[in-house]
Amino acid sequence: MSTIADNVSRVSARIHQAAASSQRDPAAIGLLAVSKTKPAPALREAHAAGISDFGENYLQEALGKQAELSDLPLTWHFIGPIQSNKTRAIAEQFDWVHSVDRLKIAQRLSEQRPAGLPPLNICIQVNVSGEASKSGCTPADLPALAAAIGALPNLRLRGLMAIPEPTEDRAEQDAAFGAVQQLQQHLDLPLDTLSMGMSHDLEAAIANGATWVRIGTALFGARDYAQA
Ligand SMILES: *Cc1c(COP(=O)(O)O)cnc(C)c1O
């Protein structure tokens, strides 16, 4: 059985290899460890192996782990669907939110971001797989949504996030991630972030400009309960 440290080495090697293949600086690609369903000691192990950014999908679960790991200098990313009644805790407890797909949620996050904290880093989740996915704004709605979110005071719009329909076909992966990169380039905004690529498709995501890859199973193994 491989340890989390072994997995961190393997994933880092994949990131470096993919960066080299597309003449990119590997330092421009962040490894976001997706720790949903994993207990705090697993995150502690990942941190000891060099990981400082963790992505969580479920608020209550995340808050528990944040309390248990408050002695570590970690950066927390919220990456799951967001209900309105959860925005206050997210605005207070996270550094990044990758899954914003409507203005109402962004407005609440901006209003509820505590005054003493830096602006909350935001990615807009965009749906490039059409009917296949229900989360994410449509490419048609993106320009207006991005302009509106970019104008909110306590948020810093960083870029786009996408979860394309899973496929093992490299050409299909490239088409989906390439579409996200194109959408980003066509927005007339100072954006520096593309959050895309998971355990099975990080190579294609990096070839198409990913700056955060969100990796769960390749670091922590299979999820611990069926919900995820
Ligand atoms: C679970 C999850 C991941 C990680 O997926 P893996 O295939 O386990 O790497 C990445 N992004 C989001 C939004 C997720 O919910």
The ligand as an SDF file (V2000), in Angstrom:
LIG
                    3D

 15 15  0  0  0  0  0  0  0  0999 V2000
  -13.8170   15.3250   -5.8050 C   0  0  0  0  0  0  0  0  0  0  0  0
  -13.3990   16.4720   -6.6410 C   0  0  0  0  0  0  0  0  0  0  0  0
  -12.1260   16.5360   -7.2450 C   0  0  0  0  0  0  0  0  0  0  0  0
  -11.0930   15.4360   -7.1580 C   0  0  0  0  0  0  0  0  0  0  0  0
  -11.4140   14.3720   -7.9950 O   0  0  0  0  0  0  0  0  0  0  0  0
  -10.4210   13.1240   -8.1660 P   0  0  0  0  0  0  0  0  0  0  0  0
  -10.9120   12.4690   -9.4040 O   0  0  0  0  0  0  0  0  0  0  0  0
  -10.5930   12.2670   -6.9570 O   0  0  0  0  0  0  0  0  0  0  0  0
   -9.0410   13.6440   -8.3020 O   0  0  0  0  0  0  0  0  0  0  0  0
  -11.7960   17.6870   -7.9480 C   0  0  0  0  0  0  0  0  0  0  0  0
  -12.6670   18.7150   -8.0830 N   0  0  0  0  0  0  0  0  0  0  0  0
  -13.8830   18.6860   -7.5200 C   0  0  0  0  0  0  0  0  0  0  0  0
  -14.7910   19.8520   -7.6850 C   0  0  0  0  0  0  0  0  0  0  0  0
  -14.2950   17.5750   -6.7920 C   0  0  0  0  0  0  0  0  0  0  0  0
  -15.5260   17.5650   -6.2610 O   0  0  0  0  0  0  0  0  0  0  0  0
  1  2  1  0
  2  3  1  0
  2 14  2  0
  3  4  1  0
  3 10  2  0
  4  5  1  0
  5  6  1  0
  6  7  2  0
  6  8  1  0
  6  9  1  0
 10 11  1  0
 11 12  2  0
 12 13  1  0
 12 14  1  0
 14 15  1  0
M  END
$$$$
